[in-house]
Amino acid sequence: MSAELPREPLDLRPGELVVARNRKWDGYAHWVVPGRYLGEDEFGWWVYQAAGEFCSRPGAAFYTRSHNVLLVPRTGDWVATFYDESHPGDVRLYVDMAVRHEFRRIRPEVTEFHMIDMDLDVLLMADGLSYVDDEDEFEERREALQYPEWLVEATEKACRDVLTSVREGVAPFHGTGERWLNRGLEATRSGVWNDDWIPEHGGNDD
C-alpha cells in the first residue's frame, strides 16, 4: 500500500532545506529532523543532517552531536541514516522500518519529508555488529494500535530483508552512504552544494 503513494520529490535542488517529520501509525508526532538536500542516485534521495541541528519529538529534544545522511529509498518500507564516527553511541547505520513516504513542498526552497515510523529498526555498529531493535515496541503497538495484518507482514519482511542486506554488505548499505556523507561534509565546508548552484548567501544557512 505504501508503494502506491508518490514519494518522489518535486523540483528539489541541492542545498534546499528538507525537514523530516515522522509520526506513528495513529498520527502521533515522532521525530522532527532538519537537513539539506544533497541529490539522488539509483537508490533514492539523500538529505544531509549536520551536527548541531536541533531535533525533537514530544517529550525529548537535543542538538545532534554527529553528522549523518538520510536515504529515502525509491522502493521499500524503510529509511536509512548513515552516521560518521562521532556518533556518541558508535552507531554507523540506523534503518527505520517506515511506510507512506511523502515529500511535500511547503514554501519556496523548503520541503517536508513525511513518513510513518513502524517501530522496528536495523542497526549496524562501529564494531560490525548488526541487529534488530525495538521488537518489543513493535509487538506492543501492534496490539495497542491494531496494525492491520498486511502492515505487520510488510514491516516484518522489510526488516528481514534489510538485515540480510546489511549483513551481506549489499549497496546502498556498504560504501554508498559514506560517499554521500562525505559530499555533505564538503558542501557544508565550501557552501557549494553542486557544480552550478551556490546558496544565495554563499553558505548553507538561510
C-alpha positions as CSV (number, residue, x, y, z in Angstrom):
1,M,0.0,0.0,0.0
2,S,2.8,2.4,0.9
3,A,4.4,1.9,-2.5
4,E,1.3,3.4,-4.2
5,L,1.9,6.8,-2.7
6,P,4.0,9.2,-4.7
7,R,7.3,9.5,-2.9
8,E,9.5,11.4,-5.5
9,P,10.3,15.0,-4.5
10,L,9.4,17.7,-7.0
11,D,12.0,20.3,-8.1
12,L,14.3,19.9,-5.1
13,R,17.7,21.5,-5.6
14,P,20.9,20.7,-3.6
15,G,21.2,22.8,-0.5
16,E,17.5,23.3,0.0
17,L,16.0,22.7,3.4
18,V,14.3,19.4,4.0
19,V,12.6,18.8,7.3
20,A,12.0,15.1,8.1
21,R,8.7,15.0,10.0
22,N,7.9,11.5,11.3
23,R,4.8,10.2,13.0
24,K,3.4,6.9,14.3
25,W,0.6,4.8,12.9
26,D,-2.1,6.6,15.0
27,G,-0.8,10.0,13.8
28,Y,1.1,10.8,17.0
29,A,4.1,13.0,16.3
30,H,7.5,11.5,16.4
31,W,11.0,12.9,15.5
32,V,11.4,16.1,13.5
33,V,14.9,16.5,12.0
34,P,16.1,19.3,9.6
35,G,18.6,18.8,6.9
36,R,19.8,19.9,3.4
37,Y,19.0,18.1,0.2
38,L,22.1,16.6,-1.5
39,G,20.8,14.8,-4.6
40,E,19.6,11.5,-5.9
41,D,21.0,8.3,-7.4
42,E,19.7,4.9,-8.3
43,F,18.9,4.1,-4.7
44,G,16.9,7.2,-3.8
45,W,17.1,10.7,-2.4
46,W,19.8,11.9,0.0
47,V,19.5,14.5,2.8
48,Y,22.4,15.7,4.8
49,Q,21.8,16.3,8.5
50,A,24.7,18.2,10.1
51,A,26.0,18.1,13.7
52,G,24.5,20.8,15.9
53,E,21.0,20.6,14.4
54,F,18.0,20.8,16.7
55,C,15.9,17.6,16.8
56,S,12.8,17.0,18.8
57,R,9.8,14.8,19.4
58,P,7.1,15.0,22.1
59,G,9.0,14.6,25.4
60,A,12.5,14.8,24.0
61,A,14.8,17.3,22.3
62,F,18.6,17.6,21.7
63,Y,21.2,19.1,19.5
64,T,22.8,16.4,17.3
65,R,26.5,15.5,18.1
66,S,27.3,13.8,14.8
67,H,26.9,14.3,11.1
68,N,24.7,12.0,9.1
69,V,22.9,11.5,5.8
70,L,19.4,10.2,5.3
71,L,18.4,8.0,2.4
72,V,14.8,7.9,1.3
73,P,14.7,4.9,-1.0
74,R,12.9,4.7,-4.3
75,T,11.3,1.5,-3.1
76,G,11.0,-0.3,0.2
77,D,9.3,0.2,3.5
78,W,12.3,1.8,5.3
79,V,14.6,4.8,5.5
80,A,18.3,4.7,6.3
81,T,20.5,7.1,8.3
82,F,24.3,6.8,7.9
83,Y,26.4,8.3,10.7
84,D,30.0,9.4,10.9
85,E,32.5,8.2,13.5
86,S,31.5,10.9,16.0
87,H,28.1,9.3,16.8
88,P,28.1,9.0,20.7
89,G,26.6,5.5,20.6
90,D,29.0,4.2,17.9
91,V,26.1,3.6,15.5
92,R,27.1,3.7,11.9
93,L,23.8,2.8,10.3
94,Y,20.3,3.1,11.6
95,V,17.4,1.8,9.4
96,D,13.9,2.6,10.4
97,M,11.1,0.5,9.1
98,A,8.7,3.1,7.7
99,V,5.7,3.4,5.4
100,R,3.9,6.1,3.5
101,H,6.9,8.2,2.4
102,E,5.9,11.5,1.0
103,F,7.7,14.8,0.1
104,R,5.7,18.0,0.5
105,R,6.8,21.4,-0.7
106,I,5.6,23.9,1.9
107,R,7.2,27.1,0.5
108,P,10.0,28.0,-1.9
109,E,13.2,26.2,-1.0
110,V,11.6,24.3,1.9
111,T,10.2,20.8,1.7
112,E,8.9,18.4,4.3
113,F,9.5,14.7,4.2
114,H,6.8,12.7,5.9
115,M,6.7,9.0,6.9
116,I,5.1,6.7,9.4
117,D,7.6,5.0,11.7
118,M,6.9,1.4,12.2
119,D,8.9,0.8,15.3
120,L,11.3,-1.9,14.1
121,D,14.9,-0.8,13.4
122,V,18.1,-2.4,12.0
123,L,21.3,-1.1,13.4
124,L,24.9,-1.5,12.3
125,M,27.5,-0.6,14.9
126,A,31.1,0.6,14.5
127,D,32.4,-2.9,15.5
128,G,30.4,-4.6,12.8
129,L,27.6,-5.9,14.9
130,S,24.2,-5.7,13.3
131,Y,20.8,-6.5,14.9
132,V,17.1,-5.7,15.0
133,D,16.0,-3.3,17.7
134,D,12.6,-2.4,19.3
135,E,10.9,-5.7,18.6
136,D,9.1,-5.3,22.0
137,E,7.9,-1.9,21.0
138,F,6.6,-3.3,17.7
139,E,4.6,-6.0,19.4
140,E,3.2,-3.6,22.0
141,R,2.0,-1.1,19.4
142,R,0.8,-3.9,17.1
143,E,-1.8,-4.7,19.7
144,A,-2.4,-1.2,21.0
145,L,-2.8,0.4,17.6
146,Q,-4.3,-2.6,15.9
147,Y,-1.9,-2.8,13.0
148,P,-3.6,-4.4,10.0
149,E,-2.2,-7.8,9.1
150,W,-0.8,-6.6,5.7
151,L,1.1,-3.9,7.6
152,V,2.6,-6.4,10.1
153,E,3.7,-8.7,7.3
154,A,5.2,-5.9,5.2
155,T,7.1,-4.4,8.1
156,E,8.5,-7.7,9.3
157,K,9.5,-8.7,5.7
158,A,11.2,-5.3,5.2
159,C,13.1,-5.7,8.4
160,R,14.3,-9.2,7.5
161,D,15.4,-8.1,4.0
162,V,17.2,-5.0,5.3
163,L,19.1,-7.0,8.0
164,T,20.2,-9.5,5.4
165,S,21.4,-6.8,3.0
166,V,23.3,-5.0,5.8
167,R,25.0,-8.3,6.9
168,E,25.9,-9.1,3.3
169,G,27.2,-5.6,2.6
170,V,24.8,-5.0,-0.2
171,A,24.5,-1.5,-1.6
172,P,23.4,1.0,-0.5
173,F,24.3,-0.3,2.9
174,H,28.0,-0.6,2.1
175,G,30.0,2.4,0.9
176,T,27.2,4.4,-0.8
177,G,26.1,6.2,2.4
178,E,29.7,7.1,3.3
179,R,30.2,8.7,-0.1
180,W,27.1,10.9,0.2
181,L,28.0,11.8,3.8
182,N,31.4,13.0,2.6
183,R,29.7,15.0,-0.1
184,G,27.5,16.7,2.6
185,L,30.5,17.4,4.8
186,E,32.3,19.0,1.8
187,A,29.3,21.1,0.8
188,T,29.0,22.4,4.4
189,R,32.6,23.4,4.4
190,S,32.6,25.0,1.0
191,G,29.0,26.3,0.8
192,V,28.8,24.8,-2.7
193,W,26.1,22.2,-2.9
194,N,26.7,21.2,-6.6
195,D,28.7,22.4,-9.5
196,D,26.4,25.1,-10.7
197,W,24.4,26.3,-7.7
198,I,25.6,28.1,-4.6
199,P,23.1,29.2,-1.9
200,E,22.0,32.8,-2.1
201,H,24.3,33.9,0.8
202,G,27.2,31.7,-0.1
203,G,26.7,29.4,2.8
204,N,24.3,26.6,3.8
205,D,22.1,28.6,6.2
206,D,19.1,30.7,5.5
